[in-house]
Amino acid sequence: MISFSDAVEILRERRPERPPVNVALDDALGQLCAADVTAKLTQPPFPASAMDGYAVNFGTGIKSGDRFKVIGEAPAGTPFKNPIGIGEAVRIYTGSVVPEGGDHVIIQEDVKRDDDVITVTELQRVPRNIRRAGIDFKRGDILIEAGTKLSPAHIALAAAANHARIKIRKPLHIALLASGDELVQPGSKLGDGQIVSSNQAALSTLISSWGHVAEDLGIAPDNPQHIRSHIARAGAADVIVPIGGASVGDHDHMRRVFADLDYKLAFEKVAIRPGKPTWLAQKGEQYVLGLPGNPASAYVCAHIFLRVLLGSDSGRPPLSLPVTEDIRANGPRDHFQRSQIIRKGSHLSVTPFQATDSSLITPLAKSNALIHLKKNAGPWKAGDMVDVYPLYDGLP
């Protein structure tokens, strides 16, 4: 049995290769940017009106009652070609090119128009309402750095910079395999002794949220031949994730079948709870990360191990937050306790869930973080600082 830190180090060293691939912007959301994205143009490429109104030369100032002759119009996409002189105005719209000589836009609510003459009705204090060329970004600027997880805003930025495609790290193909005679798919009619398997649904969505592709290989009965058949369906998947079947009972065949198929074991037990039966094996370029079958164990271990293997962990250190309740001293294994980060104003704290049985899903659904209690550490009193790993992106 190895330590949690040793297991994480092994997983980091064995991450599958993720070569860069060039994809359409629509396919880049949630993926890791593989190369810096630079601007192909300046944005905006010209001085642009920020309001509907009239472009003028501010001169020495504009006061209520001043009059301007309207010499033309500049709809968005159709620039007015002539310069603006003192006492002249061009009807302009949001996004329109500001003609040469224009340095101020009087909003349409501040004028009264009579044929081709406008009269200013409000004092214009300073030149304004024009977006300078390049105020957003300039050609050649690095807009998105390599390694960034691409959000909708990043996609918009790449599009505005005139990119139709973007290089991402190739998403990994993850094959999920549950095992157990007692398991049935969600929506099934349950027989005696049967339970619904929730792990594939939970882990598939989790893997997708990390930007990878999850495939459900189904539920294999507790039979070596059937398990072999299900494994064969994985094909060239980058990582196979068997769920359950890793213990030492007479009907736990999963790990033995992989060993018979020449997958070489890297580790087989980790000193943590939940999740001690977690194991890692490899055959060629294909990895196998075996997770425990209990739902909370599988979910927690996916976060602390599978996410690392896939290279989807943030790499950030844990948060240090005050705990709201007493926690008793921990035993000889690192404990990842389901918990909830709570915000009150600018203050963050974390509340542990005391129901820690690894079969319980309700506390998991209420959790947004894991408290990491080191082995043989504690006890902790309310207000003591503890290490906390958020479960979801966007949490503080």
C-alpha positions in Angstrom: 0.0 0.0 0.0 1.4 3.4 -1.0 0.8 6.9 0.3 -1.6 9.4 -1.3 1.3 11.7 -2.4 3.2 8.8 -3.9 0.1 7.7 -5.9 -0.4 11.2 -7.2 3.3 11.5 -8.3 3.0 8.2 -10.2 -0.1 9.4 -11.9 1.5 12.6 -13.0 4.5 10.8 -14.4 2.3 8.5 -16.5 -0.2 10.9 -18.0 -1.2 9.9 -21.5 0.1 12.1 -24.3 -2.2 14.8 -25.5 -0.9 16.1 -28.8 -2.3 19.4 -30.2 -5.2 19.2 -32.6 -6.7 22.0 -34.6 -10.5 22.2 -34.1 -13.4 24.6 -35.0 -14.3 27.1 -32.3 -17.5 25.3 -31.6 -15.6 22.2 -30.5 -13.1 24.0 -28.3 -15.2 24.8 -25.2 -13.8 23.4 -22.0 -10.6 22.2 -23.7 -7.1 23.1 -22.9 -5.5 25.6 -25.3 -2.4 24.0 -26.8 -0.7 27.2 -28.2 -0.9 30.9 -27.5 -3.7 32.6 -29.5 -2.6 35.9 -31.0 -4.7 38.6 -32.5 -4.8 38.6 -36.3 -6.2 42.1 -36.3 -6.6 45.2 -34.2 -10.0 45.5 -32.4 -11.7 47.7 -33.1 -9.8 48.3 -36.4 -10.9 51.9 -36.6 -12.3 54.7 -34.3 -15.9 53.5 -33.7 -18.8 55.3 -32.3 -20.0 54.0 -28.9 -23.4 55.6 -29.3 -26.1 56.6 -31.8 -25.8 60.3 -32.4 -23.8 62.8 -34.4 -20.0 62.9 -34.9 -18.5 66.3 -34.7 -15.2 68.2 -34.1 -15.2 69.2 -30.5 -13.1 72.3 -31.2 -12.8 74.6 -28.2 -16.0 73.3 -26.6 -19.7 72.7 -27.3 -22.5 74.3 -25.2 -26.2 74.2 -25.3 -27.6 76.2 -28.3 -24.6 75.5 -30.6 -25.7 74.5 -34.1 -24.1 72.1 -36.6 -24.8 71.4 -40.2 -25.4 67.7 -41.0 -23.3 66.8 -44.0 -23.9 63.1 -44.3 -24.6 59.8 -42.6 -22.3 56.9 -41.6 -24.3 53.7 -41.1 -22.3 50.7 -39.5 -20.4 49.1 -42.3 -20.7 52.1 -44.7 -18.1 54.8 -43.7 -18.6 58.4 -44.6 -15.6 59.3 -46.8 -15.2 63.0 -46.3 -13.6 64.7 -43.2 -15.7 66.7 -40.7 -14.9 70.4 -40.4 -15.7 72.8 -37.6 -19.5 73.3 -37.3 -20.3 70.2 -39.3 -21.8 66.9 -38.1 -22.3 63.4 -39.5 -25.2 61.2 -38.4 -23.6 58.1 -36.9 -24.6 54.9 -35.2 -23.1 52.5 -32.6 -20.2 50.7 -34.3 -19.9 53.1 -37.2 -16.5 54.4 -38.3 -16.0 57.9 -37.0 -15.0 60.1 -40.0 -11.7 62.0 -40.1 -11.9 65.1 -38.1 -14.5 63.7 -35.7 -13.4 63.5 -32.1 -16.7 63.5 -30.2 -20.2 62.0 -30.6 -23.2 64.0 -29.4 -25.8 61.4 -28.4 -29.1 61.9 -30.2 -30.9 62.6 -27.0 -28.8 65.8 -26.6 -29.8 67.4 -29.9 -32.8 68.8 -31.7 -32.8 68.3 -35.4 -34.4 70.5 -38.0 -33.8 69.3 -41.6 -30.0 69.4 -42.0 -29.3 71.4 -38.8 -28.9 70.1 -35.3 -29.1 72.3 -32.2 -27.3 71.1 -29.0 -29.6 70.9 -26.0 -27.1 69.9 -23.3 -23.6 71.1 -22.5 -20.9 68.8 -23.9 -18.2 68.8 -21.2 -15.5 66.7 -22.8 -15.0 64.7 -26.0 -16.4 61.3 -25.5 -18.4 58.3 -26.9 -15.7 57.1 -29.3 -13.9 53.8 -29.0 -10.3 54.3 -30.1 -8.8 51.8 -32.6 -7.1 49.0 -30.7 -8.8 49.8 -27.3 -9.6 46.1 -27.0 -6.5 44.5 -28.5 -3.9 45.1 -31.2 -2.7 42.8 -34.0 0.0 40.5 -32.6 -1.2 40.7 -28.9 -1.3 37.3 -27.1 -5.0 37.0 -26.1 -5.1 33.5 -24.7 -2.1 31.7 -23.2 -1.4 28.0 -23.9 -2.7 25.8 -21.1 -5.9 28.0 -20.5 -9.1 26.1 -20.1 -11.3 27.6 -22.8 -14.5 29.3 -21.6 -17.3 30.8 -23.7 -15.6 34.2 -23.3 -12.3 32.8 -24.6 -14.1 31.4 -27.6 -15.6 34.8 -28.3 -12.2 36.5 -28.0 -10.6 34.0 -30.5 -13.5 34.7 -32.9 -13.1 38.5 -32.5 -9.4 38.1 -33.3 -10.4 36.4 -36.6 -9.7 32.8 -35.7 -12.1 30.2 -37.1 -10.1 27.3 -35.5 -7.9 26.9 -32.5 -5.3 24.4 -31.3 -6.3 22.4 -28.2 -4.8 19.4 -26.4 -6.4 16.3 -27.8 -9.3 15.1 -25.5 -8.7 11.7 -24.0 -11.0 8.7 -24.6 -12.0 7.2 -21.3 -13.8 3.8 -21.2 -15.9 3.1 -18.0 -16.6 -0.5 -17.0 -18.7 -1.5 -14.0 -18.9 -5.0 -12.7 -21.2 -6.9 -10.4 -24.1 -9.4 -10.7 -26.2 -7.1 -8.4 -26.0 -4.1 -10.7 -28.6 -2.9 -13.2 -28.8 0.2 -15.3 -30.8 3.3 -14.2 -34.5 2.9 -15.3 -34.5 -0.9 -14.9 -37.0 -3.0 -13.0 -35.1 -4.3 -9.9 -35.1 -7.9 -8.9 -34.2 -9.4 -5.5 -30.8 -8.3 -4.3 -30.3 -5.8 -7.2 -29.2 -2.2 -7.0 -29.0 0.6 -9.6 -25.5 1.4 -10.8 -25.1 5.2 -10.6 -21.3 5.3 -11.1 -21.2 5.4 -14.9 -23.6 8.3 -15.1 -21.7 10.2 -12.4 -18.3 9.6 -13.9 -19.3 10.1 -17.5 -20.6 13.6 -16.7 -17.6 14.4 -14.6 -15.2 13.3 -17.4 -17.1 15.4 -19.9 -16.9 18.4 -17.7 -13.1 18.0 -17.8 -13.2 18.2 -21.6 -12.7 14.5 -22.3 -14.8 11.8 -24.0 -16.4 9.1 -21.8 -17.7 5.8 -23.1 -19.8 3.4 -21.0 -18.8 -0.2 -21.7 -21.8 -1.4 -19.7 -22.0 -3.7 -16.6 -20.0 -6.9 -16.7 -21.3 -9.9 -14.6 -18.9 -11.3 -12.0 -17.5 -13.7 -14.6 -13.9 -13.5 -16.0 -15.0 -14.4 -19.5 -17.7 -11.7 -19.6 -15.2 -9.2 -18.1 -12.7 -10.0 -20.9 -15.5 -9.4 -23.5 -16.3 -6.0 -22.0 -12.6 -5.0 -21.8 -12.3 -5.8 -25.5 -14.9 -3.2 -26.3 -12.6 -0.5 -25.0 -10.5 -0.8 -28.1 -7.8 1.9 -28.2 -9.2 4.0 -25.3 -6.5 6.0 -23.6 -7.7 5.0 -20.1 -10.0 2.2 -19.0 -11.7 2.8 -15.7 -13.0 -0.4 -14.1 -15.4 0.4 -11.2 -15.6 -2.2 -8.5 -14.3 -5.8 -8.5 -11.0 -4.9 -7.0 -11.3 -6.5 -3.6 -10.2 -10.0 -2.7 -13.6 -11.8 -2.6 -14.3 -15.0 -4.5 -16.3 -13.0 -7.1 -13.9 -10.0 -7.5 -12.3 -10.8 -10.8 -11.6 -7.5 -12.4 -8.0 -6.9 -11.4 -7.0 -10.6 -12.0 -8.5 -10.4 -15.6 -6.4 -7.4 -16.4 -3.3 -9.1 -15.0 -4.0 -12.1 -17.2 -4.2 -9.7 -20.2 -0.6 -8.6 -19.4 -1.5 -5.2 -17.9 1.4 -4.4 -15.5 0.5 -3.2 -12.1 1.9 0.2 -10.9 0.2 0.2 -7.5 -2.7 -1.7 -6.1 -3.7 0.0 -2.8 -3.5 3.6 -1.5 -3.5 4.7 2.1 -6.6 6.9 1.9 -10.3 6.8 2.8 -12.5 6.4 1.0 -10.8 4.6 -1.8 -8.1 2.2 -0.5 -8.7 -0.4 -3.3 -7.7 2.1 -6.0 -5.2 0.6 -8.4 -3.2 1.5 -11.6 -1.9 -0.7 -14.4 -0.6 -0.1 -17.9 -0.2 -2.0 -21.1 1.7 -0.2 -23.8 0.1 3.3 -24.1 -3.1 2.3 -22.5 -3.8 2.9 -18.8 -6.2 1.2 -16.3 -7.2 3.1 -13.2 -9.4 0.9 -11.1 -11.8 2.7 -8.7 -13.8 1.3 -5.8 -17.4 0.4 -6.4 -19.1 2.4 -3.7 -20.5 5.6 -5.3 -18.9 8.1 -2.9 -15.6 6.3 -3.1 -15.6 6.2 -6.9 -16.5 9.9 -7.2 -14.0 11.1 -4.6 -11.2 8.9 -6.2 -12.1 10.2 -9.7 -11.5 13.7 -8.4 -8.2 13.0 -6.6 -6.7 10.4 -8.9 -8.4 10.2 -12.4 -8.4 13.9 -12.8 -4.6 13.9 -12.1 -4.0 11.1 -14.6 -6.0 13.0 -17.3 -4.0 16.2 -16.7 -7.2 18.0 -15.9 -6.3 19.0 -12.3 -5.6 22.7 -11.8 -2.3 22.1 -10.1 -3.3 24.7 -7.5 -2.6 24.1 -3.8 -5.6 23.4 -1.6 -7.4 26.2 0.1 -6.8 26.8 3.7 -10.2 27.4 5.4 -11.5 27.4 9.0 -13.7 24.5 9.8 -17.1 25.2 11.3 -17.3 22.1 13.5 -15.0 19.9 15.6 -13.3 17.0 13.7 -11.9 14.1 15.6 -8.3 12.9 15.2 -7.6 11.1 12.0 -6.2 7.5 11.7 -3.4 6.0 9.7 -4.8 6.9 6.2 -5.4 10.3 4.6 -9.1 11.1 4.8 -10.9 13.0 2.1 -14.1 14.1 3.9 -17.1 15.4 1.9 -17.8 19.0 2.9 -19.4 22.2 1.9 -17.6 25.6 1.4 -19.8 28.4 2.8 -19.5 32.0 1.9 -20.7 34.8 4.2 -19.8 38.1 2.6 -16.1 37.9 2.0 -15.6 35.2 4.6 -15.2 31.5 3.6 -15.5 28.5 5.8 -16.0 24.8 5.4 -18.5 22.5 7.0 -17.7 18.7 7.1 -20.5 16.1 6.5 -20.4 13.7 9.3 -22.1 10.9 7.4 -19.0 9.4 5.8 -20.2 5.9 4.7 -18.9 5.5 1.2 -22.2 4.1 -0.1 -24.1 7.3 0.7 -24.8 9.6 -2.3 -26.9 12.2 -0.6 -24.0 13.8 1.3 -22.0 13.7 -1.9 -24.8 15.6 -3.8 -24.7 18.3 -1.1 -20.9 18.6 -1.2 -18.9 21.1 -3.2 -15.5 20.3 -1.6 -13.3 17.7 0.1 -11.5 18.3 3.3 -8.1 16.7 3.3 -7.2 15.3 6.7 -3.6 14.0 6.8 -2.9 10.7 8.4 -2.5 10.6 12.2 -3.3 14.3 12.4 -5.8 16.2 14.5 -8.1 16.5 16.3 -9.4 19.9 15.0 -11.6 22.4 16.8 -14.1 24.7 15.2 -12.1 27.6 13.7 -9.0 25.6 13.0 -7.6 25.8 9.5 -7.9 22.7 7.2 -6.9 21.9 3.6 -9.8 22.0 1.2 -10.1 21.0 -2.4 -13.1 22.4 -4.3 -14.9 19.8 -6.3 -16.1 22.2 -9.1 -14.5 24.9 -11.2 -15.6 28.4 -10.3 -15.7 27.8 -6.6 -13.4 30.0 -4.5 
